Amino acid sequence: MRFVLVNGRTPWLKTFCMSCCEPIHAHYLREFSTGLPFCDHDCYAQYTERWIEKVRQSKRSAGFEDYR
């Protein structure tokens, strides 16, 4: 997990959190590799957990087994 904490700078275009869909204000997180905006660390963590779960489900449905 890599992200940038942005303080005191509102995005140029009206931007919404990728997790909760609330408008982004002057303080937010931006995911480093994709540039996706999040209103705080909690929303970033929720989005990441949901994304990981979707990947796991797609692997299971494709016939891959979880070797842990």
Contacts in CASP RR format, 6 or more apart in sequence:
PFRMAT RR
TARGET T0000
AUTHOR 0000-0000-0000
METHOD contacts of the structure
MODEL  1
MRFVLVNGRTPWLKTFCMSCCEPIHAHYLREFSTGLPFCDHDCYAQYTER
WIEKVRQSKRSAGFEDYR
1 44 0 8 1.000
1 48 0 8 1.000
2 31 0 8 1.000
2 32 0 8 1.000
2 33 0 8 1.000
3 29 0 8 1.000
3 30 0 8 1.000
3 31 0 8 1.000
3 32 0 8 1.000
3 38 0 8 1.000
3 44 0 8 1.000
4 29 0 8 1.000
4 30 0 8 1.000
4 32 0 8 1.000
5 27 0 8 1.000
5 29 0 8 1.000
6 27 0 8 1.000
6 28 0 8 1.000
6 29 0 8 1.000
6 30 0 8 1.000
7 26 0 8 1.000
7 27 0 8 1.000
8 26 0 8 1.000
8 27 0 8 1.000
9 26 0 8 1.000
10 24 0 8 1.000
10 25 0 8 1.000
10 26 0 8 1.000
11 24 0 8 1.000
11 28 0 8 1.000
11 37 0 8 1.000
14 23 0 8 1.000
15 23 0 8 1.000
15 24 0 8 1.000
15 37 0 8 1.000
16 22 0 8 1.000
16 23 0 8 1.000
16 24 0 8 1.000
16 37 0 8 1.000
17 23 0 8 1.000
17 24 0 8 1.000
17 28 0 8 1.000
17 37 0 8 1.000
17 38 0 8 1.000
17 39 0 8 1.000
17 43 0 8 1.000
18 36 0 8 1.000
18 37 0 8 1.000
18 38 0 8 1.000
18 43 0 8 1.000
18 47 0 8 1.000
19 38 0 8 1.000
19 39 0 8 1.000
19 43 0 8 1.000
19 44 0 8 1.000
19 46 0 8 1.000
19 47 0 8 1.000
20 39 0 8 1.000
20 43 0 8 1.000
22 39 0 8 1.000
24 37 0 8 1.000
24 39 0 8 1.000
25 39 0 8 1.000
28 37 0 8 1.000
28 38 0 8 1.000
28 39 0 8 1.000
28 40 0 8 1.000
29 37 0 8 1.000
29 38 0 8 1.000
29 39 0 8 1.000
29 40 0 8 1.000
29 41 0 8 1.000
29 43 0 8 1.000
29 44 0 8 1.000
30 36 0 8 1.000
30 37 0 8 1.000
30 38 0 8 1.000
31 37 0 8 1.000
31 38 0 8 1.000
31 44 0 8 1.000
36 47 0 8 1.000
38 44 0 8 1.000
38 47 0 8 1.000
56 66 0 8 1.000
59 66 0 8 1.000
60 66 0 8 1.000
END
